[in-house]
Amino acid sequence: MNTFYRDVLIGLMFIVGIIGFISGEFIVSTVLFASAAIFSNVYLNRQFYS
């Protein structure tokens, strides 16, 4: 995946998580925040150890 598209995907997950948190959808926002963090950390660790 291109770095630009990966950054856009992580940013969209984060923004949608914030909107979900504001609107009261706490479970959805928690899942989106967690998936954005895991996705970002997996890529960084893969890049660091390669």
BELBEL-V231132 format. One record per run of one state. SS is the DSSP state (H for helix, E for strand, - for the rest). FROM is the first residue (numbers start at 1). TO is the last residue. If there is no record, write none. Layout:
BEGIN
ss=SS from=FROM to=TO
ss=SS from=FROM to=TO
END
This chain:
BEGIN
ss=- from=1 to=2
ss=H from=3 to=23
ss=- from=24 to=25
ss=H from=26 to=49
ss=- from=50 to=50
END
